[in-house]
Amino acid sequence: MLHPNTALGYIDDTIGHGVIATRLIPAGTITWVLDDLDMEFTPEEIGKMPRQQKEYMETYCYRNNKGNHILCWDYSRFVNHSFDSNCLSTAYDFEIAVRDIQPGEQLTDDYGYLNVEFPFEPVDEGLRRKIVRPDDLLHFHREWDESLIGVFSRILEHPQALREYFSEEQWQNIRDVAFGTREMESILRNHYFPKRISSF
């Protein structure tokens, strides 16, 4: 479920559509949470799909740490990539704004933590990184963790429109991390490590 203060909007002919903030979304706001309507598909299930469905899944899904594909039911699947994203995923099946997102600004993710299957070169943003790779989580998780730790305590400073999608136990864990009484789990937990088959 995507934060309600967002809308689907046309960006340009190169990018297509994206998710736009309709009001200020302060840093520390939970911008997306995995919910019961999001659909999970195994690689075997996708392998049996017709070609057009497979292409759709390749475009709009991310992979979780089990290697399964998650298709978000709402327009959160249109959140675009940025190497300087204003949202970050966490190890707790939600994303958070890591800086203030202004009205009219796109919500963006770094696709490097979404377990892409193949490297790809997105629109050049003039930054050091140029290519999204399947193993980006292995290389950048410490950097992303630092950004997350910097805003996690701010979760409790704002009304959280998506609070109802968390169980009491989940929310208590978030509170504990925010208060510093529990160590934050690393975003590295999201990485999919393919099982290797030994040959003899």
N, C-alpha and C positions, 0 to 999 in steps of 0.2 A: 504494500500500500504506500502510495506516494503522498507527501505532505499536501494538504488541501490548498495551500497558498501557491499553487502552480497551475500552469496551463500548457497545453501542447501548442507550439507555434512554429511557423515557417522561418527558417534561418536564412538560407540562401540556396542557390542552385547546386553548390558543391556539397554542402552538409545535409541539405534537406530539412527535416523537421527536428525540433529539440524541445526540451522542457524548460519553460520560462517561469521565473518567480513573479508572482502577481503582487506580492507585498514583501517588505523586508523580512528575510529569514536570518536571524542572528546566528553567529557562530555558537555551536553547542546545541543547535536544534536538530532533532532526529528528523531526517528528510525522507527516509524510506525504511520500511520494515517488511521482512518476509511474512506473508500471511497465508491463510488457508486456501485462498483462491489461486495463488501462484502454483503453477504446474511443474512437476518434476518428471523427467523422462530419462531412462537409461540409454546408453549408446545403442544397445540392441533394439530398443523400441524405435529410435530414430532411424536405425539402419533399415527397418522395414517400411519406412514411410515413402510415399511417392516423391519424385525429385523436387517438385515445387515446395512441398512441405519441408523437406530437408534443407533447401536453400533458405526458407523463412527461419527455420530454427537456427541455422548457422549465423544469420544476421541478427536475430533478436534475443538469443539466449545467452546466459553466462553459465559457466560450469562451477559446481560446488566442489568441496574437497573430496567427494566420492567419485568425481568424474561424471556425475549426472548433469543434465542440462535443465536449467530453470528458466521457464518462460513466464514472465510477469504478466498478469492478466490486465493490468491497467497501462497507462502510457509511460510508466517508468521505464519500459523497454526502449523508449526513445531518448533516454539520457545519453548525451554524446560524450566522446572521449576528450580529455585534455591532460597533457603532462603536468599541468599546474591546476589540477582539479580543485573545485571548491567544496566537494563532498568526498568523504572517504568511507570505505567499508570498514566494518569492525569484525571481530571474531564472534559476534553475538547476533548475527543475522539482521543487522540494521546498519544504516549509513547515517553519517552525521555531517553537518556543515562545519568545515574547519576554519572558515572565515565568514564574515557577513556577506550574504548574497543579496544584492540590491534588486529592487523591482525592475523588471525588464531584462535581468541578467539570466543567462543560462545556468542551470544546474549541470555540473559535469562530474564525470568519474574518470579515474585513470584506469583504462582497460587492462593495464598490466597486472592488476590484482583480481581480474575476472577469469583467469585460467583460459586465455585464448588458446586455440589448438594450433594455430600457425602464426608466425611473425607477420606483421603488416606495418606499412608505413602510412600513418595518418597525415592530415594536413599539417604542414610545417608551421610550428608556432614560434620559431626562432629560439628554441631552447636547446639544451645540451642533448637530451634524448630525442631521437628521431624515429625509432622503431619500437613497437610494442611486441614483446616476446613472451612465449609461454612460461619462461622461468623468471619473470620480473619480480615475483614475490620473494624469490630466494635472494635477490640482489638488493631490493629496496625496502624490505619489511621494517628494518630498523628506522629508516627515515620516516616511513608512514606511521610507525608506532609513536615516534616522537611527536608528530603532528596530532595524533589522536589523544595522547596523554595531555597535551596542551589545552585541549578543549573539553575533555571528558567531564571535568569538574563543573563545567558550565551547563551541563544538561539540567541540573537542578535549579538553575537560575531562571529558566524560561518555562512558560506553559508549553507542554508537549502535546501537540494535537494528535499524535499517534500513540499516546500512552495506553489507550484501551486495547491495543494489540499485543500487549505484554502480560504474561501471567504475574501474579504477585511475587512469585519466586524469582522470575527473570528481572523484575523491576528492583527487587531488593539487591540482587547481584550488581545491577547497574549503579544503584545508590552506594553500595560498598566500594565500588571502584571509584566513583566520583568523590567520595569522602576520603579515599586513600587507605581504607582498611582492608582492601582486597587488591591484589596485584592485577592489573589489566592483562588479559590474554592477548598475545601477539596476533596481529593480522596474518602472520605466517600460518596460523591454524587453517586458514582458508585455502592454502595451496593444495592442489591435486597432485599427489605423488603416484604416477602410474605404477601398477604392480608389474614387476619384472618376472618373466618366466625363465627359470633356470634351465639350461640345456645340459645334458650329460652325454 
